[in-house]
């Protein structure tokens, strides 16, 4: 089973969580990204995501492999929506399990930051007033957290 999914259907967070449960892991960390009603002072009515699915999945798998090696986590999952989403919908979900919480927290942050930087996913916002606009999905410099996580 792939640890990364890109799909138009709503994210099944219960199934993802269940897939991660392991008796040797006491730490579980999750990040959910939701469609918000404003961005940079503009009211948003919804958005569309597009992705190059095959590349997004393979690069997402590389990111999870990096997190496993770098932080010593047991496993992780990433799900990202494509298609039309409404305000409040879950757009992205990252889940991480590890024996202890610190590794899970650090790996979860690493995975979402890398997903935002490296996955070929594009977002088009639809505004209540005015036109729609393609916007960048990345919000942090590529190596901002690399320095913070080095030992």
CNS distance restraints for C-alpha pairs under 8 A (distance, minus, plus):
assign (resid   2 and name CA) (resid  61 and name CA) 7.89 0.50 0.50
assign (resid   3 and name CA) (resid  61 and name CA) 6.66 0.50 0.50
assign (resid   3 and name CA) (resid  64 and name CA) 7.99 0.50 0.50
assign (resid   3 and name CA) (resid  76 and name CA) 6.79 0.50 0.50
assign (resid   3 and name CA) (resid  77 and name CA) 4.76 0.50 0.50
assign (resid   3 and name CA) (resid  78 and name CA) 6.30 0.50 0.50
assign (resid   4 and name CA) (resid  57 and name CA) 5.65 0.50 0.50
assign (resid   4 and name CA) (resid  60 and name CA) 6.12 0.50 0.50
assign (resid   4 and name CA) (resid  61 and name CA) 6.36 0.50 0.50
assign (resid   4 and name CA) (resid  77 and name CA) 5.90 0.50 0.50
assign (resid   4 and name CA) (resid  78 and name CA) 4.79 0.50 0.50
assign (resid   4 and name CA) (resid  79 and name CA) 5.71 0.50 0.50
assign (resid   5 and name CA) (resid  57 and name CA) 6.61 0.50 0.50
assign (resid   5 and name CA) (resid  78 and name CA) 6.42 0.50 0.50
assign (resid   5 and name CA) (resid  79 and name CA) 4.71 0.50 0.50
assign (resid   5 and name CA) (resid  80 and name CA) 6.33 0.50 0.50
assign (resid   6 and name CA) (resid  51 and name CA) 7.91 0.50 0.50
assign (resid   6 and name CA) (resid  53 and name CA) 6.35 0.50 0.50
assign (resid   6 and name CA) (resid  56 and name CA) 7.71 0.50 0.50
assign (resid   6 and name CA) (resid  57 and name CA) 7.11 0.50 0.50
assign (resid   6 and name CA) (resid  79 and name CA) 5.93 0.50 0.50
assign (resid   6 and name CA) (resid  80 and name CA) 4.97 0.50 0.50
assign (resid   6 and name CA) (resid  81 and name CA) 5.78 0.50 0.50
assign (resid   6 and name CA) (resid  82 and name CA) 6.73 0.50 0.50
assign (resid   7 and name CA) (resid  79 and name CA) 7.79 0.50 0.50
assign (resid   7 and name CA) (resid  80 and name CA) 6.63 0.50 0.50
assign (resid   7 and name CA) (resid  81 and name CA) 5.16 0.50 0.50
assign (resid   7 and name CA) (resid  82 and name CA) 5.67 0.50 0.50
assign (resid   8 and name CA) (resid  81 and name CA) 5.42 0.50 0.50
assign (resid   8 and name CA) (resid  82 and name CA) 4.81 0.50 0.50
assign (resid   8 and name CA) (resid  83 and name CA) 5.46 0.50 0.50
assign (resid   8 and name CA) (resid  84 and name CA) 7.98 0.50 0.50
assign (resid   9 and name CA) (resid  81 and name CA) 7.03 0.50 0.50
assign (resid  10 and name CA) (resid  81 and name CA) 7.06 0.50 0.50
assign (resid  10 and name CA) (resid  90 and name CA) 7.41 0.50 0.50
assign (resid  11 and name CA) (resid  79 and name CA) 6.81 0.50 0.50
assign (resid  11 and name CA) (resid  80 and name CA) 7.66 0.50 0.50
assign (resid  11 and name CA) (resid  81 and name CA) 7.20 0.50 0.50
assign (resid  11 and name CA) (resid  90 and name CA) 7.01 0.50 0.50
assign (resid  11 and name CA) (resid  92 and name CA) 7.99 0.50 0.50
assign (resid  11 and name CA) (resid  93 and name CA) 7.62 0.50 0.50
assign (resid  12 and name CA) (resid  16 and name CA) 6.47 0.50 0.50
assign (resid  13 and name CA) (resid  17 and name CA) 6.04 0.50 0.50
assign (resid  13 and name CA) (resid  93 and name CA) 7.59 0.50 0.50
assign (resid  14 and name CA) (resid  18 and name CA) 6.09 0.50 0.50
assign (resid  15 and name CA) (resid  19 and name CA) 6.14 0.50 0.50
assign (resid  16 and name CA) (resid  20 and name CA) 6.56 0.50 0.50
assign (resid  16 and name CA) (resid  77 and name CA) 6.95 0.50 0.50
assign (resid  16 and name CA) (resid  95 and name CA) 7.63 0.50 0.50
assign (resid  17 and name CA) (resid  21 and name CA) 6.59 0.50 0.50
assign (resid  17 and name CA) (resid  95 and name CA) 7.04 0.50 0.50
assign (resid  20 and name CA) (resid  75 and name CA) 6.69 0.50 0.50
assign (resid  20 and name CA) (resid  76 and name CA) 6.90 0.50 0.50
assign (resid  20 and name CA) (resid  77 and name CA) 7.60 0.50 0.50
assign (resid  20 and name CA) (resid  95 and name CA) 7.72 0.50 0.50
assign (resid  20 and name CA) (resid  96 and name CA) 7.41 0.50 0.50
assign (resid  20 and name CA) (resid  97 and name CA) 6.50 0.50 0.50
assign (resid  21 and name CA) (resid  25 and name CA) 7.46 0.50 0.50
assign (resid  21 and name CA) (resid  97 and name CA) 7.39 0.50 0.50
assign (resid  22 and name CA) (resid  97 and name CA) 7.89 0.50 0.50
assign (resid  24 and name CA) (resid  98 and name CA) 7.92 0.50 0.50
assign (resid  24 and name CA) (resid  99 and name CA) 6.08 0.50 0.50
assign (resid  25 and name CA) (resid  74 and name CA) 7.47 0.50 0.50
assign (resid  25 and name CA) (resid  97 and name CA) 6.19 0.50 0.50
assign (resid  25 and name CA) (resid  98 and name CA) 4.95 0.50 0.50
assign (resid  25 and name CA) (resid  99 and name CA) 4.01 0.50 0.50
assign (resid  25 and name CA) (resid 100 and name CA) 6.90 0.50 0.50
assign (resid  26 and name CA) (resid  97 and name CA) 7.54 0.50 0.50
assign (resid  26 and name CA) (resid  98 and name CA) 6.50 0.50 0.50
assign (resid  26 and name CA) (resid  99 and name CA) 5.04 0.50 0.50
assign (resid  26 and name CA) (resid 100 and name CA) 5.69 0.50 0.50
assign (resid  26 and name CA) (resid 101 and name CA) 7.14 0.50 0.50
assign (resid  27 and name CA) (resid  96 and name CA) 7.99 0.50 0.50
assign (resid  27 and name CA) (resid  97 and name CA) 5.51 0.50 0.50
assign (resid  27 and name CA) (resid  98 and name CA) 5.10 0.50 0.50
assign (resid  27 and name CA) (resid  99 and name CA) 5.64 0.50 0.50
assign (resid  27 and name CA) (resid 100 and name CA) 4.75 0.50 0.50
assign (resid  27 and name CA) (resid 101 and name CA) 4.30 0.50 0.50
assign (resid  27 and name CA) (resid 102 and name CA) 7.85 0.50 0.50
assign (resid  27 and name CA) (resid 103 and name CA) 8.00 0.50 0.50
assign (resid  27 and name CA) (resid 104 and name CA) 6.07 0.50 0.50
assign (resid  28 and name CA) (resid  95 and name CA) 7.16 0.50 0.50
assign (resid  28 and name CA) (resid  96 and name CA) 5.64 0.50 0.50
assign (resid  28 and name CA) (resid  97 and name CA) 4.54 0.50 0.50
assign (resid  28 and name CA) (resid  98 and name CA) 6.63 0.50 0.50
assign (resid  28 and name CA) (resid 101 and name CA) 6.72 0.50 0.50
assign (resid  28 and name CA) (resid 104 and name CA) 6.13 0.50 0.50
assign (resid  29 and name CA) (resid  95 and name CA) 5.78 0.50 0.50
assign (resid  29 and name CA) (resid  96 and name CA) 5.30 0.50 0.50
assign (resid  29 and name CA) (resid  97 and name CA) 6.62 0.50 0.50
assign (resid  29 and name CA) (resid 101 and name CA) 7.48 0.50 0.50
assign (resid  29 and name CA) (resid 104 and name CA) 5.55 0.50 0.50
assign (resid  29 and name CA) (resid 105 and name CA) 5.81 0.50 0.50
assign (resid  29 and name CA) (resid 108 and name CA) 6.55 0.50 0.50
assign (resid  30 and name CA) (resid  93 and name CA) 7.17 0.50 0.50
assign (resid  30 and name CA) (resid  94 and name CA) 5.49 0.50 0.50
assign (resid  30 and name CA) (resid  95 and name CA) 4.37 0.50 0.50
assign (resid  30 and name CA) (resid  96 and name CA) 6.40 0.50 0.50
assign (resid  30 and name CA) (resid 108 and name CA) 6.83 0.50 0.50
assign (resid  31 and name CA) (resid  92 and name CA) 7.94 0.50 0.50
assign (resid  31 and name CA) (resid  93 and name CA) 5.70 0.50 0.50
assign (resid  31 and name CA) (resid  94 and name CA) 5.09 0.50 0.50
assign (resid  31 and name CA) (resid  95 and name CA) 6.56 0.50 0.50
assign (resid  31 and name CA) (resid 108 and name CA) 7.05 0.50 0.50
assign (resid  31 and name CA) (resid 112 and name CA) 7.80 0.50 0.50
assign (resid  32 and name CA) (resid  90 and name CA) 6.58 0.50 0.50
assign (resid  32 and name CA) (resid  91 and name CA) 7.56 0.50 0.50
assign (resid  32 and name CA) (resid  92 and name CA) 5.78 0.50 0.50
assign (resid  32 and name CA) (resid  93 and name CA) 4.61 0.50 0.50
assign (resid  32 and name CA) (resid  94 and name CA) 6.58 0.50 0.50
assign (resid  33 and name CA) (resid  90 and name CA) 5.78 0.50 0.50
assign (resid  33 and name CA) (resid  91 and name CA) 5.54 0.50 0.50
assign (resid  33 and name CA) (resid  92 and name CA) 5.02 0.50 0.50
assign (resid  33 and name CA) (resid  93 and name CA) 6.42 0.50 0.50
assign (resid  34 and name CA) (resid  87 and name CA) 7.49 0.50 0.50
assign (resid  34 and name CA) (resid  88 and name CA) 5.54 0.50 0.50
assign (resid  34 and name CA) (resid  89 and name CA) 5.46 0.50 0.50
assign (resid  34 and name CA) (resid  90 and name CA) 4.41 0.50 0.50
assign (resid  34 and name CA) (resid  91 and name CA) 5.42 0.50 0.50
assign (resid  34 and name CA) (resid  92 and name CA) 7.19 0.50 0.50
assign (resid  35 and name CA) (resid  46 and name CA) 7.21 0.50 0.50
assign (resid  35 and name CA) (resid  47 and name CA) 7.70 0.50 0.50
assign (resid  35 and name CA) (resid  85 and name CA) 7.30 0.50 0.50
assign (resid  35 and name CA) (resid  86 and name CA) 6.69 0.50 0.50
assign (resid  35 and name CA) (resid  87 and name CA) 4.80 0.50 0.50
assign (resid  35 and name CA) (resid  88 and name CA) 5.08 0.50 0.50
assign (resid  35 and name CA) (resid  89 and name CA) 5.55 0.50 0.50
assign (resid  35 and name CA) (resid  90 and name CA) 6.52 0.50 0.50
assign (resid  35 and name CA) (resid  91 and name CA) 6.42 0.50 0.50
assign (resid  36 and name CA) (resid  44 and name CA) 7.29 0.50 0.50
assign (resid  36 and name CA) (resid  87 and name CA) 5.44 0.50 0.50
assign (resid  36 and name CA) (resid  88 and name CA) 6.20 0.50 0.50
assign (resid  37 and name CA) (resid  43 and name CA) 5.72 0.50 0.50
assign (resid  37 and name CA) (resid  44 and name CA) 4.84 0.50 0.50
assign (resid  37 and name CA) (resid  45 and name CA) 6.55 0.50 0.50
assign (resid  37 and name CA) (resid  46 and name CA) 7.66 0.50 0.50
assign (resid  37 and name CA) (resid  87 and name CA) 5.76 0.50 0.50
assign (resid  37 and name CA) (resid  88 and name CA) 7.92 0.50 0.50
assign (resid  38 and name CA) (resid  42 and name CA) 5.29 0.50 0.50
assign (resid  38 and name CA) (resid  43 and name CA) 4.43 0.50 0.50
assign (resid  38 and name CA) (resid  44 and name CA) 5.12 0.50 0.50
assign (resid  39 and name CA) (resid  43 and name CA) 6.69 0.50 0.50
assign (resid  39 and name CA) (resid  44 and name CA) 6.84 0.50 0.50
assign (resid  42 and name CA) (resid 127 and name CA) 6.89 0.50 0.50
assign (resid  43 and name CA) (resid 127 and name CA) 5.69 0.50 0.50
assign (resid  43 and name CA) (resid 128 and name CA) 5.74 0.50 0.50
assign (resid  43 and name CA) (resid 129 and name CA) 7.45 0.50 0.50
assign (resid  44 and name CA) (resid  87 and name CA) 7.63 0.50 0.50
assign (resid  44 and name CA) (resid 125 and name CA) 6.63 0.50 0.50
assign (resid  44 and name CA) (resid 126 and name CA) 5.72 0.50 0.50
assign (resid  44 and name CA) (resid 127 and name CA) 4.38 0.50 0.50
assign (resid  44 and name CA) (resid 128 and name CA) 5.85 0.50 0.50
assign (resid  45 and name CA) (resid  86 and name CA) 6.85 0.50 0.50
assign (resid  45 and name CA) (resid  87 and name CA) 6.47 0.50 0.50
assign (resid  45 and name CA) (resid 125 and name CA) 7.82 0.50 0.50
assign (resid  45 and name CA) (resid 126 and name CA) 5.61 0.50 0.50
assign (resid  45 and name CA) (resid 127 and name CA) 5.42 0.50 0.50
assign (resid  45 and name CA) (resid 128 and name CA) 5.58 0.50 0.50
assign (resid  46 and name CA) (resid  84 and name CA) 7.31 0.50 0.50
assign (resid  46 and name CA) (resid  85 and name CA) 5.73 0.50 0.50
assign (resid  46 and name CA) (resid  86 and name CA) 4.50 0.50 0.50
assign (resid  46 and name CA) (resid  87 and name CA) 5.45 0.50 0.50
assign (resid  46 and name CA) (resid 125 and name CA) 6.24 0.50 0.50
assign (resid  46 and name CA) (resid 126 and name CA) 5.41 0.50 0.50
assign (resid  46 and name CA) (resid 127 and name CA) 7.36 0.50 0.50
assign (resid  47 and name CA) (resid  84 and name CA) 5.79 0.50 0.50
assign (resid  47 and name CA) (resid  85 and name CA) 5.41 0.50 0.50
assign (resid  47 and name CA) (resid  86 and name CA) 6.64 0.50 0.50
assign (resid  47 and name CA) (resid 123 and name CA) 6.78 0.50 0.50
assign (resid  47 and name CA) (resid 124 and name CA) 5.43 0.50 0.50
assign (resid  47 and name CA) (resid 125 and name CA) 4.40 0.50 0.50
assign (resid  47 and name CA) (resid 126 and name CA) 5.50 0.50 0.50
assign (resid  48 and name CA) (resid  82 and name CA) 6.80 0.50 0.50
assign (resid  48 and name CA) (resid  83 and name CA) 5.13 0.50 0.50
assign (resid  48 and name CA) (resid  84 and name CA) 4.39 0.50 0.50
assign (resid  48 and name CA) (resid  85 and name CA) 6.08 0.50 0.50
assign (resid  48 and name CA) (resid 123 and name CA) 5.72 0.50 0.50
assign (resid  48 and name CA) (resid 124 and name CA) 5.09 0.50 0.50
assign (resid  48 and name CA) (resid 125 and name CA) 6.61 0.50 0.50
assign (resid  49 and name CA) (resid  81 and name CA) 6.98 0.50 0.50
assign (resid  49 and name CA) (resid  82 and name CA) 4.51 0.50 0.50
assign (resid  49 and name CA) (resid  83 and name CA) 5.16 0.50 0.50
assign (resid  49 and name CA) (resid  84 and name CA) 6.69 0.50 0.50
assign (resid  49 and name CA) (resid  85 and name CA) 7.93 0.50 0.50
assign (resid  49 and name CA) (resid 121 and name CA) 6.72 0.50 0.50
assign (resid  49 and name CA) (resid 122 and name CA) 5.53 0.50 0.50
assign (resid  49 and name CA) (resid 123 and name CA) 4.61 0.50 0.50
assign (resid  49 and name CA) (resid 124 and name CA) 6.42 0.50 0.50
assign (resid  50 and name CA) (resid  82 and name CA) 5.45 0.50 0.50
assign (resid  50 and name CA) (resid  83 and name CA) 6.42 0.50 0.50
assign (resid  50 and name CA) (resid 121 and name CA) 5.65 0.50 0.50
assign (resid  50 and name CA) (resid 122 and name CA) 5.18 0.50 0.50
assign (resid  50 and name CA) (resid 123 and name CA) 6.60 0.50 0.50
assign (resid  51 and name CA) (resid  56 and name CA) 6.98 0.50 0.50
assign (resid  51 and name CA) (resid  82 and name CA) 6.82 0.50 0.50
assign (resid  51 and name CA) (resid 120 and name CA) 5.66 0.50 0.50
assign (resid  51 and name CA) (resid 121 and name CA) 4.29 0.50 0.50
assign (resid  51 and name CA) (resid 122 and name CA) 6.23 0.50 0.50
assign (resid  52 and name CA) (resid  56 and name CA) 5.93 0.50 0.50
assign (resid  52 and name CA) (resid 120 and name CA) 5.75 0.50 0.50
assign (resid  52 and name CA) (resid 121 and name CA) 6.76 0.50 0.50
assign (resid  53 and name CA) (resid  57 and name CA) 6.03 0.50 0.50
assign (resid  53 and name CA) (resid 120 and name CA) 7.97 0.50 0.50
assign (resid  54 and name CA) (resid  58 and name CA) 6.25 0.50 0.50
assign (resid  55 and name CA) (resid  59 and name CA) 5.94 0.50 0.50
assign (resid  55 and name CA) (resid 119 and name CA) 7.52 0.50 0.50
assign (resid  55 and name CA) (resid 120 and name CA) 7.08 0.50 0.50
assign (resid  56 and name CA) (resid  60 and name CA) 5.86 0.50 0.50
assign (resid  56 and name CA) (resid 119 and name CA) 5.01 0.50 0.50
assign (resid  56 and name CA) (resid 120 and name CA) 5.68 0.50 0.50
assign (resid  56 and name CA) (resid 121 and name CA) 7.35 0.50 0.50
assign (resid  57 and name CA) (resid  61 and name CA) 6.15 0.50 0.50
assign (resid  58 and name CA) (resid  62 and name CA) 6.42 0.50 0.50
assign (resid  59 and name CA) (resid  63 and name CA) 6.28 0.50 0.50
assign (resid  59 and name CA) (resid 118 and name CA) 7.32 0.50 0.50
assign (resid  59 and name CA) (resid 119 and name CA) 6.49 0.50 0.50
assign (resid  60 and name CA) (resid  64 and name CA) 6.32 0.50 0.50
assign (resid  60 and name CA) (resid  78 and name CA) 7.54 0.50 0.50
assign (resid  60 and name CA) (resid 115 and name CA) 6.74 0.50 0.50
assign (resid  60 and name CA) (resid 119 and name CA) 6.92 0.50 0.50
assign (resid  61 and name CA) (resid  65 and name CA) 6.17 0.50 0.50
assign (resid  62 and name CA) (resid  66 and name CA) 6.15 0.50 0.50
assign (resid  63 and name CA) (resid  67 and name CA) 6.28 0.50 0.50
assign (resid  63 and name CA) (resid 111 and name CA) 6.37 0.50 0.50
assign (resid  63 and name CA) (resid 114 and name CA) 6.87 0.50 0.50
assign (resid  63 and name CA) (resid 115 and name CA) 7.53 0.50 0.50
assign (resid  64 and name CA) (resid  68 and name CA) 6.19 0.50 0.50
assign (resid  64 and name CA) (resid  75 and name CA) 7.96 0.50 0.50
assign (resid  64 and name CA) (resid  76 and name CA) 6.48 0.50 0.50
assign (resid  64 and name CA) (resid  77 and name CA) 7.72 0.50 0.50
assign (resid  64 and name CA) (resid 111 and name CA) 6.72 0.50 0.50
assign (resid  65 and name CA) (resid  69 and name CA) 6.30 0.50 0.50
assign (resid  66 and name CA) (resid  70 and name CA) 5.82 0.50 0.50
assign (resid  67 and name CA) (resid  71 and name CA) 5.63 0.50 0.50
assign (resid  67 and name CA) (resid  72 and name CA) 7.36 0.50 0.50
assign (resid  67 and name CA) (resid  73 and name CA) 7.10 0.50 0.50
assign (resid  67 and name CA) (resid 107 and name CA) 5.60 0.50 0.50
assign (resid  67 and name CA) (resid 110 and name CA) 7.12 0.50 0.50
assign (resid  67 and name CA) (resid 111 and name CA) 6.89 0.50 0.50
assign (resid  68 and name CA) (resid  72 and name CA) 5.11 0.50 0.50
assign (resid  68 and name CA) (resid  73 and name CA) 4.95 0.50 0.50
assign (resid  68 and name CA) (resid  74 and name CA) 6.67 0.50 0.50
assign (resid  68 and name CA) (resid  75 and name CA) 6.78 0.50 0.50
assign (resid  68 and name CA) (resid 107 and name CA) 7.83 0.50 0.50
assign (resid  69 and name CA) (resid  73 and name CA) 7.60 0.50 0.50
assign (resid  71 and name CA) (resid 103 and name CA) 5.58 0.50 0.50
assign (resid  71 and name CA) (resid 104 and name CA) 7.94 0.50 0.50
assign (resid  71 and name CA) (resid 106 and name CA) 7.31 0.50 0.50
assign (resid  71 and name CA) (resid 107 and name CA) 6.10 0.50 0.50
assign (resid  72 and name CA) (resid  98 and name CA) 7.41 0.50 0.50
assign (resid  72 and name CA) (resid 103 and name CA) 6.79 0.50 0.50
assign (resid  73 and name CA) (resid  96 and name CA) 7.31 0.50 0.50
assign (resid  73 and name CA) (resid  97 and name CA) 6.19 0.50 0.50
assign (resid  73 and name CA) (resid  98 and name CA) 4.51 0.50 0.50
assign (resid  73 and name CA) (resid  99 and name CA) 7.29 0.50 0.50
assign (resid  73 and name CA) (resid 103 and name CA) 6.19 0.50 0.50
assign (resid  73 and name CA) (resid 104 and name CA) 6.48 0.50 0.50
assign (resid  73 and name CA) (resid 107 and name CA) 7.34 0.50 0.50
assign (resid  74 and name CA) (resid  96 and name CA) 7.81 0.50 0.50
assign (resid  74 and name CA) (resid  97 and name CA) 5.73 0.50 0.50
assign (resid  74 and name CA) (resid  98 and name CA) 4.91 0.50 0.50
assign (resid  74 and name CA) (resid  99 and name CA) 7.34 0.50 0.50
assign (resid  75 and name CA) (resid  96 and name CA) 5.98 0.50 0.50
assign (resid  75 and name CA) (resid  97 and name CA) 5.57 0.50 0.50
assign (resid  75 and name CA) (resid  98 and name CA) 7.04 0.50 0.50
assign (resid  76 and name CA) (resid  94 and name CA) 7.32 0.50 0.50
assign (resid  76 and name CA) (resid  95 and name CA) 5.46 0.50 0.50
assign (resid  76 and name CA) (resid  96 and name CA) 4.29 0.50 0.50
assign (resid  76 and name CA) (resid  97 and name CA) 6.31 0.50 0.50
assign (resid  77 and name CA) (resid  93 and name CA) 7.95 0.50 0.50
assign (resid  77 and name CA) (resid  94 and name CA) 5.77 0.50 0.50
assign (resid  77 and name CA) (resid  95 and name CA) 5.26 0.50 0.50
assign (resid  77 and name CA) (resid  96 and name CA) 6.64 0.50 0.50
assign (resid  78 and name CA) (resid  92 and name CA) 7.41 0.50 0.50
assign (resid  78 and name CA) (resid  93 and name CA) 5.68 0.50 0.50
assign (resid  78 and name CA) (resid  94 and name CA) 4.58 0.50 0.50
assign (resid  78 and name CA) (resid  95 and name CA) 6.60 0.50 0.50
assign (resid  79 and name CA) (resid  92 and name CA) 5.65 0.50 0.50
assign (resid  79 and name CA) (resid  93 and name CA) 5.17 0.50 0.50
assign (resid  79 and name CA) (resid  94 and name CA) 6.63 0.50 0.50
assign (resid  80 and name CA) (resid  91 and name CA) 5.80 0.50 0.50
assign (resid  80 and name CA) (resid  92 and name CA) 4.39 0.50 0.50
assign (resid  80 and name CA) (resid  93 and name CA) 6.51 0.50 0.50
assign (resid  81 and name CA) (resid  90 and name CA) 7.70 0.50 0.50
assign (resid  81 and name CA) (resid  91 and name CA) 5.15 0.50 0.50
assign (resid  81 and name CA) (resid  92 and name CA) 6.32 0.50 0.50
assign (resid  82 and name CA) (resid  91 and name CA) 7.89 0.50 0.50
assign (resid  85 and name CA) (resid  89 and name CA) 6.08 0.50 0.50
assign (resid  85 and name CA) (resid  91 and name CA) 7.52 0.50 0.50
assign (resid  94 and name CA) (resid 108 and name CA) 6.61 0.50 0.50
assign (resid  94 and name CA) (resid 111 and name CA) 7.44 0.50 0.50
assign (resid  94 and name CA) (resid 112 and name CA) 6.83 0.50 0.50
assign (resid  95 and name CA) (resid 108 and name CA) 6.73 0.50 0.50
assign (resid  96 and name CA) (resid 104 and name CA) 5.54 0.50 0.50
assign (resid  96 and name CA) (resid 105 and name CA) 7.91 0.50 0.50
assign (resid  96 and name CA) (resid 107 and name CA) 7.06 0.50 0.50
assign (resid  96 and name CA) (resid 108 and name CA) 5.96 0.50 0.50
assign (resid  97 and name CA) (resid 104 and name CA) 5.77 0.50 0.50
assign (resid  98 and name CA) (resid 103 and name CA) 6.46 0.50 0.50
assign (resid  98 and name CA) (resid 104 and name CA) 5.60 0.50 0.50
assign (resid 100 and name CA) (resid 104 and name CA) 6.84 0.50 0.50
assign (resid 101 and name CA) (resid 105 and name CA) 6.13 0.50 0.50
assign (resid 102 and name CA) (resid 106 and name CA) 6.21 0.50 0.50
assign (resid 103 and name CA) (resid 107 and name CA) 5.92 0.50 0.50
assign (resid 104 and name CA) (resid 108 and name CA) 5.96 0.50 0.50
assign (resid 105 and name CA) (resid 109 and name CA) 6.34 0.50 0.50
assign (resid 106 and name CA) (resid 110 and name CA) 6.19 0.50 0.50
assign (resid 106 and name CA) (resid 149 and name CA) 7.61 0.50 0.50
assign (resid 107 and name CA) (resid 111 and name CA) 6.04 0.50 0.50
assign (resid 108 and name CA) (resid 112 and name CA) 6.36 0.50 0.50
assign (resid 109 and name CA) (resid 113 and name CA) 6.12 0.50 0.50
assign (resid 110 and name CA) (resid 114 and name CA) 6.08 0.50 0.50
assign (resid 110 and name CA) (resid 145 and name CA) 7.12 0.50 0.50
assign (resid 111 and name CA) (resid 115 and name CA) 5.98 0.50 0.50
assign (resid 112 and name CA) (resid 116 and name CA) 6.19 0.50 0.50
assign (resid 113 and name CA) (resid 117 and name CA) 6.37 0.50 0.50
assign (resid 113 and name CA) (resid 138 and name CA) 8.00 0.50 0.50
assign (resid 113 and name CA) (resid 140 and name CA) 7.31 0.50 0.50
assign (resid 113 and name CA) (resid 142 and name CA) 7.96 0.50 0.50
assign (resid 113 and name CA) (resid 145 and name CA) 7.97 0.50 0.50
assign (resid 114 and name CA) (resid 118 and name CA) 5.75 0.50 0.50
assign (resid 114 and name CA) (resid 119 and name CA) 7.79 0.50 0.50
assign (resid 114 and name CA) (resid 142 and name CA) 7.40 0.50 0.50
assign (resid 115 and name CA) (resid 119 and name CA) 5.33 0.50 0.50
assign (resid 116 and name CA) (resid 137 and name CA) 5.79 0.50 0.50
assign (resid 116 and name CA) (resid 138 and name CA) 4.78 0.50 0.50
assign (resid 116 and name CA) (resid 139 and name CA) 7.35 0.50 0.50
assign (resid 117 and name CA) (resid 137 and name CA) 7.54 0.50 0.50
assign (resid 117 and name CA) (resid 138 and name CA) 5.26 0.50 0.50
assign (resid 117 and name CA) (resid 139 and name CA) 7.97 0.50 0.50
assign (resid 117 and name CA) (resid 140 and name CA) 7.77 0.50 0.50
assign (resid 117 and name CA) (resid 142 and name CA) 6.19 0.50 0.50
assign (resid 121 and name CA) (resid 137 and name CA) 7.34 0.50 0.50
assign (resid 122 and name CA) (resid 134 and name CA) 7.27 0.50 0.50
assign (resid 122 and name CA) (resid 135 and name CA) 7.36 0.50 0.50
assign (resid 122 and name CA) (resid 136 and name CA) 6.97 0.50 0.50
assign (resid 122 and name CA) (resid 137 and name CA) 6.54 0.50 0.50
assign (resid 123 and name CA) (resid 134 and name CA) 5.67 0.50 0.50
assign (resid 123 and name CA) (resid 135 and name CA) 5.71 0.50 0.50
assign (resid 123 and name CA) (resid 136 and name CA) 6.83 0.50 0.50
assign (resid 123 and name CA) (resid 137 and name CA) 6.48 0.50 0.50
assign (resid 124 and name CA) (resid 132 and name CA) 6.68 0.50 0.50
assign (resid 124 and name CA) (resid 133 and name CA) 5.36 0.50 0.50
assign (resid 124 and name CA) (resid 134 and name CA) 4.08 0.50 0.50
assign (resid 124 and name CA) (resid 135 and name CA) 6.01 0.50 0.50
assign (resid 125 and name CA) (resid 132 and name CA) 5.51 0.50 0.50
assign (resid 125 and name CA) (resid 133 and name CA) 5.33 0.50 0.50
assign (resid 125 and name CA) (resid 134 and name CA) 6.21 0.50 0.50
assign (resid 125 and name CA) (resid 135 and name CA) 7.03 0.50 0.50
assign (resid 126 and name CA) (resid 131 and name CA) 6.88 0.50 0.50
assign (resid 126 and name CA) (resid 132 and name CA) 4.44 0.50 0.50
assign (resid 126 and name CA) (resid 133 and name CA) 6.71 0.50 0.50
assign (resid 127 and name CA) (resid 131 and name CA) 6.38 0.50 0.50
assign (resid 127 and name CA) (resid 132 and name CA) 5.91 0.50 0.50
assign (resid 140 and name CA) (resid 144 and name CA) 6.72 0.50 0.50
assign (resid 143 and name CA) (resid 147 and name CA) 6.75 0.50 0.50
assign (resid 144 and name CA) (resid 148 and name CA) 7.21 0.50 0.50
assign (resid 145 and name CA) (resid 149 and name CA) 6.16 0.50 0.50
assign (resid 146 and name CA) (resid 150 and name CA) 6.40 0.50 0.50
